[in-house]
Amino acid sequence: MKGQRYTTEQKIRMLREAEQVGRTIVSVCQEHGISEQTFHRWKRKFGMMELDQAKQLRELQKENARLKRMLADEMLGKELLKEALEKKL
């Protein structure tokens, strides 16, 4: 069974909680119901990233995906035109 999905902002907040004085990684993991392995994987991925940087990263990823779709559509259109021209000749 899959667990709960956390947003990037939630993950970063959990990482910051563990950095607070008097908080341990184990206590933060138990409080949020995640494993220590998950915590360390998030720490490796997000490191010292701030919330605004995470939001900007997500926006850039969305834009990149949109541009990739546009490129694929253009390439498909180009291939269709080539096939149509070959059939006419």
N, C-alpha and C positions, 0 to 999 in steps of 0.2 A: 504494500500500500504506500502510495506516495504521500509525503508530508506536505506541509503548508509551503507555498511559494512566497518568498519575501521580495519586496521591491529592493532596488539598489540602495535607496535612501535608508530603508529599515536595516539593511545589512551594515551599512556604514555606521549607523547609530549604535548598533550592537558592538561593533569594533571599538567605538569611542567609549562605550560603557566599560569595557574591559580595561581601558587605559586609565580610568579614574582611580584615585588613591583609595585603597581599601577594597577594591574589587578584584576578584580573580577570574581567570578565563573559565574555570570550572563553574563558578557560581553564575556567571552570565549565561553560559551554555545551558545550565539546568533551568534557569529562570525562563529562557525563551524556548526550551525544548529542542535544542540542536546539539549535535555531537561536537566534540572538540575537533575532530577531523574537518567537519564542515566549517567551523570557525577559522581554522588555520588556512583552509582553501580560500575562504573569502578574504582573509588577511593578505594572502599572497596575490590575489586578484585585484583587490581594491586598495591595499596598503594604506598610504597616507592621503588618499583621495578625499577631497572635501565634497559636501553635498552639491554645491553648484557645479563642480567639475563632473560629478556623476550625471547630473541632469544634462549638461552639455554633451557628454559622451553618448547618452541615450539619444539625444536629438541628432547627433552626427551619424549614429548607426542607422536611424530611421531614414535619414537623407541618403545615406550610402545605399541602403536597400532599394529605395525608390529609383536612384540613378541606375542601379544594376538592372532593375526591371525595364527601365526605359531603353537601356542598351540592348537587352535581349529582344525586346519588341522590334527595335530598329534592325537588328541583325536578321530576325525572322522575316521581316518585310523585304529586306534586301534579297534573301534567299528565294522568297516567293517570286519576286520580280525576275530573278535570274532563270528560274524554272519556266516562267511564262514566256520569256524571250526565247529560250531554247526550243520550246514546243512550236513556236511560230516559224522558226527557221527550219 
